[in-house]
């Protein structure tokens, strides 16, 4: 049996060392080799694609980017690894994982449980992004774009607007544009606190709203565009959304 390639992501070094010790303990029944380690979620997303890992042992609670968000980003990769989440949470906190059929290990991890979880993971496909999204309890901190077997992370705080075009959504930052395949309505729901709909096909960052300017139309029905911080492009506001957008811009000036 060829060793199972395993990647470990946990922000605590003792926890990573403990998992490696357990992997050594079960080597007689399930040979493995550790092909990489990460101390946080960003490192995991950056390093795992080139590791050839088949299974990822992933801590749920990590600073900056938690395990569920890491898993959602990795799900975009071709040949994404199967995932076993590792958590110190109590039973109530992991109900979402059971509900969405996501495998997990409770800390302190036991060797027999680890071996069983690795066997299941090795025989199962990576969890679908939709399942991971439904299990998430917090909005993401990053968007991910898969490019040539690597993942480019775009911080949510840098996105000025989302615009839906056919099956893709363009996310715009001051530095440029990226295409993602996510429904605008789901983005609106996940990031309602930070983005507002200005048109049926566009969400903009509330913090980027600076002013508005007239875009034409008759005296009775003028049309308006929003002026956004950091970009020259002007975006049209629908008649339906105009009262809300006007209120937000006016509040921002006070």
PAKOL-315226 format. One record per residue: residue in one letter; residue number from 1; y, x negated, z of N, C-alpha, C in turn. Coordinates in pm, 1 decimal. Atoms other than C-alpha are relative to their C-alpha. Example, Ala and Ser with C-alpha at 12.3 -4.5 7.8 and 13.67 -1.06 7.14 Angstrom:
! PAKOL-315226
r/k/nyy/nxx/nzz/cayy/caxx/cazz/cyy/cxx/czz
A/1/-119.0/-89.0/0.0/-450.0/-1230.0/780.0/120.0/-90.0/0.0
S/2/-119.0/82.0/-6.0/-106.0/-1367.0/714.0/109.0/77.0/73.0
! end
This chain:
! PAKOL-315226
r/k/nyy/nxx/nzz/cayy/caxx/cazz/cyy/cxx/czz
X/1/-119.4/-85.5/0.0/0.0/0.0/0.0/124.2/-88.9/0.0
X/2/-123.1/78.6/2.5/335.2/-146.2/-100.0/93.1/48.7/109.8
X/3/-87.9/-40.9/-110.6/589.3/-148.9/185.0/105.0/100.9/-45.2
X/4/-101.6/-100.7/25.4/824.1/147.4/201.8/137.7/-61.1/26.3
X/5/-133.9/58.5/-13.6/1183.8/32.2/141.5/88.6/93.4/82.6
X/6/-77.1/-80.7/-94.4/1399.0/155.4/431.6/137.8/-62.1/21.2
X/7/-137.0/41.7/-31.0/1776.7/137.0/484.8/37.5/66.7/132.3
X/8/-38.4/-51.9/-131.1/1921.3/183.0/835.9/152.4/4.3/10.5
X/9/-144.8/-14.3/-20.3/2272.0/317.1/905.9/25.3/58.4/138.8
X/10/-32.1/-42.4/-136.8/2389.4/338.3/1267.2/113.0/-89.1/49.1
X/11/-114.7/80.1/-43.4/2715.7/227.8/1426.4/-30.1/-83.2/124.2
X/12/35.3/77.1/-119.1/2535.0/88.3/1733.8/-110.1/-100.3/-33.4
X/13/99.4/102.9/31.1/2354.4/-242.8/1689.5/-129.7/16.5/79.1
X/14/126.6/-20.2/-72.2/2103.4/-174.7/1971.3/-86.7/109.1/-62.6
X/15/76.3/-107.6/63.7/2002.7/145.5/1792.3/-66.2/-49.2/-128.0
X/16/59.6/55.0/121.9/1948.0/-42.2/1466.6/-116.7/-92.3/34.0
X/17/105.9/90.9/-40.1/1743.4/-308.4/1644.9/-121.8/76.9/50.1
X/18/109.6/-82.5/-50.2/1535.6/-39.8/1816.9/-80.6/57.5/-116.1
X/19/71.2/-54.6/115.3/1450.8/119.9/1481.6/-82.6/-107.9/-69.9
X/20/75.5/108.9/63.5/1348.2/-216.6/1338.7/-122.8/-37.0/83.5
X/21/115.4/27.6/-85.8/1123.4/-278.3/1639.7/-107.9/105.9/-19.7
X/22/96.6/-108.4/19.7/960.3/60.8/1590.1/-67.6/-11.1/-136.5
X/23/59.5/19.8/132.8/909.7/-9.5/1220.2/-106.1/-109.5/4.6
X/24/100.1/107.0/-14.9/730.3/-330.8/1317.3/-123.3/51.3/74.1
X/25/111.7/-53.8/-78.6/516.4/-137.6/1568.4/-94.3/85.0/-84.0
X/26/84.1/-90.1/80.3/392.5/105.9/1302.1/-43.6/-64.8/-131.5
X/27/28.0/67.9/127.5/346.2/-156.3/1028.7/-147.2/4.2/-37.1
X/28/142.6/-1.5/30.0/-33.3/-144.1/1061.0/-44.2/129.4/-66.6
X/29/35.0/-128.4/61.1/-39.0/222.3/960.5/95.7/39.5/-112.2
X/30/-98.2/-32.3/103.7/276.7/241.2/748.5/88.5/-123.3/-24.5
X/31/-81.2/120.2/26.2/409.3/-88.2/604.3/139.1/37.4/-52.5
X/32/-137.5/-22.3/44.7/786.6/-93.0/560.4/71.0/-133.4/-11.8
X/33/-89.6/115.9/-0.2/1058.8/-339.5/477.1/143.1/51.3/2.6
X/34/-140.2/-40.6/-12.6/1423.4/-305.9/577.6/79.4/-68.7/-109.9
X/35/-70.9/55.4/115.1/1631.9/-350.6/262.8/151.3/0.6/18.9
X/36/-143.3/2.1/-24.9/1972.9/-305.2/422.5/35.4/69.2/129.3
X/37/-52.3/-62.2/-121.6/2177.4/-208.6/726.6/148.9/26.2/-18.6
X/38/-142.4/-30.8/3.9/2516.5/-45.3/768.1/46.3/37.7/140.0
X/39/-55.7/-27.2/-132.2/2741.1/-21.6/1073.4/83.5/127.1/3.5
X/40/-78.2/-123.3/6.1/2927.9/287.4/955.5/-29.2/70.3/-132.6
X/41/28.5/-78.5/118.3/2927.6/555.5/688.3/50.0/-61.1/-128.9
X/42/-55.8/60.2/122.0/3151.0/375.6/439.5/-87.8/-114.8/-46.4
X/43/90.7/108.8/37.3/2928.8/66.9/448.1/-129.4/53.3/-60.5
X/44/124.3/-57.7/52.1/2623.3/285.0/391.6/16.9/46.6/-143.7
X/45/-24.4/-49.7/135.9/2774.7/449.9/83.1/20.3/-115.0/-97.6
X/46/-27.8/112.6/88.2/2887.5/116.1/-58.1/-123.2/-88.1/-24.0
X/47/109.0/96.9/8.4/2572.1/-85.4/11.3/-133.5/58.8/-44.1
X/48/132.0/-55.0/28.6/2281.1/153.7/-28.8/-34.6/7.2/-149.0
X/49/39.6/-15.0/141.2/2300.2/212.6/-408.7/-67.8/-122.2/-60.8
X/50/62.4/118.9/55.7/2202.8/-148.0/-482.8/-119.8/-51.5/77.4
X/51/106.0/48.5/-89.5/1933.5/-171.6/-215.9/-140.1/39.3/-42.5
X/52/131.0/-53.2/42.0/1648.6/17.9/-389.9/-73.4/68.3/114.8
X/53/63.1/-68.5/-113.1/1585.5/203.1/-63.3/-59.6/133.0/-44.1
X/54/62.5/-129.7/25.3/1346.5/496.1/-80.6/28.8/98.4/112.4
X/55/-28.3/-85.4/-115.5/1427.6/626.5/267.6/119.0/-57.5/75.8
X/56/-115.9/38.6/-79.5/1750.3/618.4/466.1/-14.1/60.3/138.9
X/57/-7.0/-44.7/-138.5/1742.5/636.9/847.0/148.0/3.3/37.4
X/58/-145.2/-20.2/-2.0/2088.6/779.5/908.3/46.3/65.8/128.5
X/59/-60.2/-55.4/-120.6/2276.7/829.3/1232.8/94.7/113.1/-38.8
X/60/-85.9/-113.6/32.5/2455.5/1164.5/1237.2/144.0/-24.8/42.8
X/61/-134.2/20.1/-53.4/2750.5/1067.1/1455.4/42.7/-145.2/-16.2
X/62/-56.7/133.5/18.3/2940.7/762.8/1326.3/150.6/14.3/-18.2
X/63/-145.7/-9.8/13.0/3315.5/690.0/1340.2/43.2/-4.3/-146.3
X/64/-57.7/2.2/134.9/3515.9/763.2/1024.9/-71.3/88.8/-99.2
X/65/78.4/-81.6/91.9/3236.0/917.1/820.1/-137.4/23.1/60.8
X/66/126.5/-33.0/-63.4/2942.9/1096.9/978.4/-115.5/2.6/-98.0
X/67/119.6/5.9/81.4/2587.4/1106.4/853.9/-10.1/108.5/-105.4
X/68/8.3/-107.5/98.4/2609.3/1443.6/682.1/89.5/-28.2/-119.8
X/69/-87.3/32.9/111.7/2905.0/1329.6/475.5/-58.3/-113.6/-82.7
X/70/66.1/109.0/72.9/2724.7/1006.4/384.9/-106.7/57.1/-92.2
X/71/108.3/-57.4/78.3/2426.8/1210.1/267.6/51.8/78.7/-119.5
X/72/-57.6/-76.8/112.1/2646.6/1437.0/53.4/46.9/-92.4/-111.6
X/73/-44.0/94.7/103.0/2794.9/1136.8/-125.5/-119.2/-62.3/-72.0
X/74/115.5/66.0/60.6/2459.4/970.7/-183.2/-80.2/94.7/-88.3
X/75/75.1/-96.9/79.3/2313.3/1291.6/-324.4/41.9/0.0/-146.4
X/76/-47.4/5.1/138.3/2520.6/1231.8/-638.2/-67.1/-110.2/-80.3
X/77/61.5/113.2/69.4/2322.6/917.3/-720.9/-130.6/40.2/-68.6
X/78/134.6/-15.6/56.7/2030.7/918.2/-964.1/-99.4/-77.9/86.1
X/79/96.6/67.1/-85.8/1721.8/834.5/-762.5/47.7/-14.8/142.6
X/80/-49.7/6.7/-137.1/1893.9/911.0/-432.7/-116.0/-8.4/98.7
X/81/109.6/14.7/-95.9/1686.6/815.8/-126.4/-24.0/128.4/79.0
X/82/25.8/-104.3/-98.5/1515.6/1064.7/99.8/66.6/-41.2/130.6
X/83/-79.8/29.1/-119.1/1693.8/1093.2/432.8/-66.5/57.7/124.1
X/84/39.3/-45.2/-133.2/1584.4/1114.5/794.4/120.0/-23.6/90.5
X/85/-113.6/12.5/-89.7/1875.6/1185.6/1026.0/-47.9/-38.7/139.9
X/86/30.4/42.3/-136.7/1879.6/1027.1/1370.0/114.5/45.6/88.6
X/87/-105.7/-57.2/-81.5/2069.2/1194.6/1652.4/-33.2/-5.2/148.2
X/88/14.3/-9.1/-144.8/2126.2/1192.0/2026.1/39.4/139.2/48.0
X/89/-43.5/-135.0/-36.0/2235.2/1558.5/2016.7/-111.4/77.4/68.4
X/90/100.1/-85.1/-64.0/2064.0/1823.6/2222.3/-56.7/99.6/-102.1
X/91/72.5/-91.7/88.0/1842.2/2093.7/2077.4/94.9/95.7/-72.3
X/92/-90.8/-96.7/60.4/2124.2/2340.5/2016.0/76.6/-61.9/-117.1
X/93/-83.5/66.0/101.3/2321.2/2085.7/1811.9/-74.9/-26.6/-129.3
X/94/75.5/30.3/121.9/2038.0/2026.4/1564.3/-57.4/125.3/-65.3
X/95/50.3/-123.7/60.7/1967.2/2391.4/1486.3/37.1/9.0/-147.4
X/96/-42.3/-4.6/140.6/2166.0/2355.6/1162.9/-91.7/-83.2/-88.1
X/97/90.5/83.9/78.1/1932.0/2079.8/1052.0/-132.0/71.7/-25.1
X/98/122.8/-75.5/17.7/1626.1/2295.2/1110.5/21.2/116.2/-96.4
X/99/-30.1/-114.1/86.4/1791.6/2590.5/938.8/0.3/-40.6/-146.1
X/100/-11.2/44.4/138.3/1852.5/2385.7/624.3/-108.0/-101.5/-37.6
X/101/117.4/82.0/29.5/1520.6/2197.7/638.1/34.5/-147.9/-18.0
X/102/-35.1/142.1/2.0/1676.1/1857.6/703.8/-75.4/-69.3/112.5
X/103/82.3/66.3/-99.8/1445.8/1616.4/883.2/87.3/-85.3/91.6
X/104/-78.3/78.2/-95.1/1575.2/1448.8/1196.7/-90.4/-55.3/108.8
X/105/65.3/60.6/-115.1/1466.5/1228.1/1485.8/95.9/4.2/117.3
X/106/-81.7/1.5/-120.3/1593.1/1263.9/1839.2/-9.1/-136.1/67.4
X/107/-0.8/123.0/-78.4/1698.3/952.5/2031.0/-37.5/32.3/144.2
X/108/62.7/123.2/49.7/1523.7/778.7/2194.6/-117.0/31.9/-93.4
X/109/100.6/-24.9/102.9/1300.8/765.6/1887.0/-135.0/-54.8/44.7
X/110/136.1/44.5/-31.0/924.7/744.7/1939.6/-67.9/-48.5/-128.2
X/111/65.1/60.1/115.6/704.4/539.1/1708.6/-80.1/101.8/-80.0
X/112/83.1/-98.0/70.4/467.5/825.5/1626.8/84.9/97.6/-79.8
X/113/-90.1/-92.3/70.1/756.5/1057.1/1534.6/62.7/-68.4/-120.4
X/114/-59.6/74.4/109.6/915.3/786.7/1320.6/-98.4/-11.9/-115.6
X/115/100.7/14.1/105.3/591.5/727.6/1129.9/-18.7/131.3/-74.0
X/116/18.2/-130.8/63.6/547.9/1099.9/1065.7/119.5/35.7/-88.2
X/117/-120.3/-32.5/77.2/908.1/1139.5/949.6/7.6/-83.9/-127.3
X/118/-3.6/86.9/117.5/882.7/842.3/713.4/-102.4/44.8/-104.9
X/119/99.6/-48.6/96.1/563.9/979.9/558.0/51.4/123.5/-73.4
X/120/-54.8/-120.9/64.5/729.4/1315.3/496.3/110.5/-36.2/-97.4
X/121/-113.7/37.2/85.1/1042.0/1151.9/357.0/-46.8/-67.9/-127.9
X/122/49.6/72.1/117.0/845.8/925.8/124.0/-60.7/94.7/-103.3
X/123/64.4/-95.6/90.0/670.7/1230.5/-21.3/93.4/112.6/-43.0
X/124/-92.8/-109.5/27.1/981.4/1451.1/-43.4/120.5/-49.5/-79.0
X/125/-122.2/39.2/70.6/1285.3/1449.7/-272.9/118.4/-7.5/95.9
X/126/-122.9/5.2/-79.8/1631.8/1373.8/-143.8/54.6/141.3/18.2
X/127/-54.9/-134.7/-20.9/1803.5/1680.0/9.6/111.5/30.0/-99.0
X/128/-101.6/-40.3/97.1/2020.9/1873.6/-233.3/137.4/3.0/64.7
X/129/-137.6/2.6/-51.2/2396.0/1845.9/-198.1/39.6/135.1/58.8
X/130/-35.2/-132.6/-48.1/2422.1/2223.6/-150.8/-51.6/23.5/141.8
X/131/55.5/-13.9/-134.4/2191.9/2215.0/151.2/80.7/-80.1/101.2
X/132/-77.8/85.3/-89.3/2387.8/1929.3/303.5/136.8/60.0/28.0
X/133/-131.9/-61.4/-17.0/2717.6/2109.2/245.5/-7.2/118.3/96.1
X/134/12.1/-116.2/-87.9/2590.7/2423.1/418.6/-22.5/-41.2/145.3
X/135/26.9/46.4/-136.7/2477.0/2221.6/720.6/121.3/-66.4/64.0
X/136/-116.7/72.1/-52.4/2813.4/2044.2/756.7/84.9/90.9/88.0
X/137/-85.8/-75.7/-91.1/3040.2/2152.7/1040.6/145.8/-43.1/-8.5
X/138/-137.5/49.8/12.3/3352.9/1956.5/942.4/28.1/-36.8/-145.0
X/139/-40.2/37.7/135.6/3548.1/1886.7/625.0/-22.3/-149.2/-21.2
X/140/19.2/141.3/33.8/3479.1/1558.9/445.7/129.3/-80.3/14.2
X/141/-113.2/92.0/-1.2/3706.0/1257.8/479.4/18.9/-67.4/-136.0
X/142/-3.4/66.7/130.4/3624.7/1130.3/129.0/-62.1/89.5/-107.3
X/143/72.9/-49.2/116.7/3529.5/1245.2/-219.1/-71.7/-118.6/-61.7
X/144/74.9/108.8/61.3/3275.0/1046.0/-412.0/-16.8/24.7/-148.6
X/145/18.3/-3.7/145.0/3249.5/966.6/-781.8/-105.3/-104.4/-33.3
X/146/107.0/93.6/36.5/2926.6/812.6/-910.3/36.7/-69.8/-130.6
X/147/-33.1/80.7/117.8/2999.3/530.0/-1153.9/-95.1/-118.8/-8.9
X/148/90.0/110.6/24.9/2732.3/294.6/-1293.8/-81.5/-39.9/122.0
X/149/87.7/22.0/-114.2/2491.4/326.1/-1004.3/73.2/-51.0/124.0
X/150/-73.2/25.3/-123.8/2762.1/287.5/-745.3/85.8/122.1/28.7
X/151/-80.7/-114.5/-40.1/2982.5/528.7/-557.4/141.8/-45.3/31.6
X/152/-141.5/25.2/-28.4/3362.2/520.0/-562.0/47.4/106.9/98.2
X/153/-50.1/-92.8/-101.4/3512.0/675.9/-249.1/150.4/20.9/-15.6
X/154/-142.1/-35.6/9.8/3845.1/857.9/-274.3/37.7/75.0/128.1
X/155/-38.5/-69.8/-123.6/4007.3/945.4/62.5/64.8/134.9/-29.2
X/156/-55.6/-134.2/19.4/4085.1/1316.3/86.1/151.1/-1.3/19.2
X/157/-144.1/1.3/-30.5/4428.0/1236.5/231.3/84.7/-50.7/-116.5
X/158/-75.4/52.5/113.5/4523.7/1065.2/-96.2/4.4/96.9/-118.7
X/159/4.7/-94.7/111.9/4449.3/1366.7/-319.2/122.1/90.5/4.4
X/160/-121.5/-80.8/8.9/4768.8/1537.6/-434.0/-30.7/139.6/-50.7
X/161/40.3/-133.5/44.5/4607.6/1819.3/-628.0/-140.0/-1.9/-59.9
X/162/126.5/-24.8/70.1/4282.5/1962.5/-764.1/28.9/100.1/-111.6
X/163/-20.3/-93.2/111.0/4284.0/2125.9/-1105.5/-132.8/25.1/-70.4
X/164/126.1/-37.6/64.2/3987.5/2315.8/-1250.1/18.1/6.6/-150.7
X/165/-1.1/-0.3/146.2/3914.6/2256.4/-1619.0/-144.2/6.7/-48.7
X/166/136.6/-24.4/43.6/3596.0/2403.2/-1767.4/-94.6/-18.7/119.6
X/167/96.4/14.7/-108.9/3301.8/2284.2/-1551.9/39.3/-107.9/99.7
X/168/-41.6/109.1/-87.3/3491.3/1996.5/-1391.3/128.0/34.5/75.6
X/169/-126.5/-6.1/-72.3/3767.6/1962.2/-1135.0/59.8/-139.8/-1.2
X/170/-72.6/126.6/-4.3/4026.8/1687.4/-1172.9/67.4/-13.6/135.4
X/171/-75.5/27.3/-121.9/4144.4/1536.8/-847.0/97.8/-111.4/-30.6
X/172/-109.8/89.5/36.7/4475.2/1356.7/-876.2/54.8/-68.7/123.4
X/173/-65.3/79.4/-103.0/4603.4/1076.2/-656.3/119.1/-70.8/-64.8
X/174/-110.1/76.4/58.5/4909.6/858.3/-700.9/-51.5/-108.9/-92.6
X/175/54.9/110.4/78.4/4680.8/592.4/-846.9/-66.9/45.2/-129.0
X/176/67.9/-43.8/122.2/4505.9/807.4/-1107.4/-79.2/127.3/20.4
X/177/78.2/-122.6/-1.3/4251.5/1079.6/-1174.6/-149.9/-30.0/7.3
X/178/145.9/5.6/-3.1/3881.3/1140.0/-1108.0/-52.6/139.6/-28.3
X/179/64.8/-128.2/25.6/3645.4/1416.0/-1222.5/-113.5/20.8/98.8
X/180/109.3/-37.3/-88.2/3415.0/1592.8/-979.6/-55.0/134.7/-45.7
X/181/62.7/-127.1/35.2/3172.3/1880.9/-1025.9/-16.8/84.2/125.5
X/182/2.9/-86.1/-117.3/3261.3/2110.9/-738.1/87.4/121.3/-27.1
X/183/-80.9/-119.3/22.6/3385.0/2472.1/-753.1/130.7/-4.3/78.4
X/184/-131.0/1.0/-66.0/3753.2/2507.0/-674.2/0.2/89.2/124.0
X/185/1.9/-92.7/-113.6/3680.0/2799.3/-443.1/-64.2/-64.3/122.1
X/186/62.8/68.6/-112.4/3453.2/2579.0/-229.7/92.9/-105.8/58.9
X/187/-97.6/97.2/-47.6/3717.9/2308.0/-209.9/109.7/69.6/80.2
X/188/-103.4/-75.9/-70.6/3974.2/2568.0/-107.1/-48.0/40.6/138.9
X/189/56.0/-42.1/-128.5/3745.6/2689.7/169.2/-13.6/-118.1/95.3
X/190/23.9/116.0/-85.1/3659.0/2342.3/299.3/129.2/-63.6/49.2
X/191/-123.6/71.5/-33.1/4015.7/2207.4/295.5/119.8/93.9/12.0
X/192/-106.2/-101.0/-9.0/4217.7/2523.0/364.0/117.6/-45.7/85.5
X/193/-106.2/45.8/-89.7/4414.3/2346.5/637.2/99.4/-91.6/-70.9
X/194/-83.8/102.7/61.7/4555.2/2083.2/399.8/43.1/31.7/-143.5
X/195/-31.5/-29.8/139.7/4564.7/2242.0/51.4/25.8/148.5/-17.6
X/196/-35.7/-139.0/26.0/4713.0/2560.0/-85.9/-16.1/28.4/-148.5
X/197/15.4/-39.0/139.6/4636.0/2746.6/-406.8/136.7/39.5/-56.9
X/198/-125.8/-37.8/64.5/4936.6/2764.0/-641.0/-25.2/75.6/-129.8
X/199/38.5/-65.9/125.4/4750.6/2901.3/-943.8/-149.9/22.2/7.9
X/200/144.4/-26.0/-7.1/4403.5/3034.8/-1013.8/-82.6/-125.5/-24.0
X/201/77.1/121.1/30.1/4301.3/2687.4/-1135.3/52.0/-124.2/70.9
X/202/-62.0/119.6/-59.0/4497.5/2459.4/-900.7/26.4/14.7/149.8
X/203/-34.6/14.2/-141.0/4519.8/2355.4/-534.7/87.3/-124.0/15.4
X/204/-84.2/117.0/-24.1/4792.4/2122.1/-410.5/7.3/-28.7/149.6
X/205/-12.6/40.6/-139.8/4836.9/1926.2/-88.8/127.6/58.2/59.4
X/206/-118.5/-57.8/-64.8/5070.0/2109.4/145.7/103.2/-109.0/31.0
X/207/-90.9/107.9/-37.9/5215.6/1775.3/258.1/73.3/-58.7/-119.4
X/208/-63.2/56.9/119.5/5302.2/1683.7/-103.8/106.0/91.3/-59.7
X/209/-99.1/-93.9/53.1/5517.4/1993.2/-171.3/141.5/-46.4/35.9
X/210/-135.7/46.6/-23.7/5877.7/1879.7/-213.4/105.6/104.3/-37.5
X/211/-97.7/-99.5/44.4/6066.4/2144.4/-411.1/-59.9/77.8/-115.3
X/212/45.7/-72.7/117.9/6041.0/2378.5/-707.3/115.6/8.1/-98.5
X/213/-103.3/-11.6/102.9/6224.7/2416.7/-1032.3/-38.4/109.6/-98.4
X/214/22.7/-111.4/91.4/6266.5/2696.8/-1280.5/-63.1/-50.3/-129.9
X/215/73.1/42.9/119.2/6031.1/2679.0/-1578.1/19.9/94.3/-117.0
X/216/-23.0/-92.8/110.5/6166.9/2956.4/-1797.2/-29.9/142.3/42.4
X/217/18.2/-141.3/-27.9/6116.3/3328.2/-1823.8/133.9/71.0/1.0
X/218/-123.7/-78.4/1.0/6370.1/3607.3/-1830.1/65.8/1.9/135.6
X/219/-73.3/-5.9/-125.6/6631.3/3674.0/-1566.4/-74.9/81.5/104.1
X/220/70.9/-85.4/-94.9/6411.3/3941.1/-1413.3/-130.3/-63.1/49.0
X/221/127.8/60.4/-36.8/6090.4/3736.5/-1410.7/0.0/-150.5/-26.9
X/222/0.6/145.4/19.9/6161.1/3363.7/-1378.6/-136.0/-58.8/34.7
X/223/121.9/73.8/-30.7/5870.2/3120.3/-1377.2/38.8/-129.2/70.4
X/224/-33.8/116.5/-80.3/5852.2/2825.3/-1139.6/-110.0/-106.1/-6.2
X/225/90.1/113.8/-15.9/5695.5/2481.1/-1118.9/23.9/-63.3/136.1
X/226/-19.7/73.1/-124.5/5635.5/2281.5/-804.3/23.7/-147.0/-30.3
X/227/-24.6/144.2/5.6/5767.3/1928.4/-759.7/-79.2/-61.7/114.5
X/228/87.9/60.9/-99.4/5512.6/1710.1/-580.4/37.5/-145.6/23.9
X/229/-32.1/137.5/-37.5/5568.6/1385.6/-396.8/-95.3/-97.7/-67.2
X/230/81.1/108.0/52.1/5448.7/1079.6/-583.0/-43.6/10.8/-143.2
X/231/37.7/-13.3/140.3/5389.3/1218.5/-932.0/111.3/68.3/-78.8
X/232/-103.0/-57.2/87.3/5612.5/1309.4/-1225.8/-40.4/138.8/-49.3
X/233/50.2/-126.1/55.0/5393.4/1595.5/-1346.6/46.5/119.9/83.1
X/234/-36.6/-125.9/-63.9/5513.9/1949.6/-1269.8/-112.3/100.4/-22.2
X/235/110.6/-94.4/8.5/5258.2/2220.6/-1197.8/51.3/142.8/12.4
X/236/-48.0/-138.9/-3.5/5310.6/2591.6/-1268.9/-54.8/77.1/119.5
X/237/38.8/-88.6/-109.4/5299.9/2846.6/-988.6/-18.8/140.3/-56.5
X/238/22.6/-136.4/48.6/5150.3/3187.1/-1060.9/91.3/97.1/74.5
X/239/-83.5/-100.7/-65.8/5350.9/3499.2/-982.8/-60.9/44.7/131.9
X/240/68.4/-45.9/-120.8/5089.7/3598.8/-729.5/19.0/-97.1/115.2
X/241/-8.5/100.5/-106.3/5115.2/3271.0/-535.1/143.0/-42.9/31.4
X/242/-137.5/46.6/-15.1/5489.4/3222.0/-572.0/59.4/27.6/138.2
X/243/-61.0/-22.6/-132.2/5597.2/3393.1/-244.0/-50.7/-97.2/106.6
X/244/55.3/92.6/-99.6/5360.5/3175.3/-38.1/49.6/-141.5/-23.7
X/245/-43.3/136.3/30.6/5452.8/2852.8/-217.7/148.0/-17.4/34.7
X/246/-142.6/6.3/-32.3/5825.1/2926.2/-184.7/21.5/-11.1/150.1
X/247/-11.7/4.3/-145.0/5781.5/2986.4/187.3/-37.0/-137.9/54.2
X/248/44.4/131.7/-45.8/5592.4/2658.1/233.7/103.5/-107.5/-30.6
X/249/-100.8/99.6/37.5/5853.1/2456.4/44.1/123.7/15.6/86.2
X/250/-119.0/-24.3/-81.2/6136.7/2619.2/234.8/-21.0/-48.0/143.7
X/251/29.6/47.1/-135.9/5967.8/2549.0/568.2/1.4/-152.3/5.6
X/252/4.6/145.3/3.6/5915.2/2187.8/463.8/137.9/-63.3/-3.7
X/253/-136.0/52.0/6.1/6288.8/2145.6/404.9/72.3/10.0/134.1
X/254/-70.1/-23.4/-128.5/6382.7/2265.3/752.7/-31.1/-108.6/101.3
! end
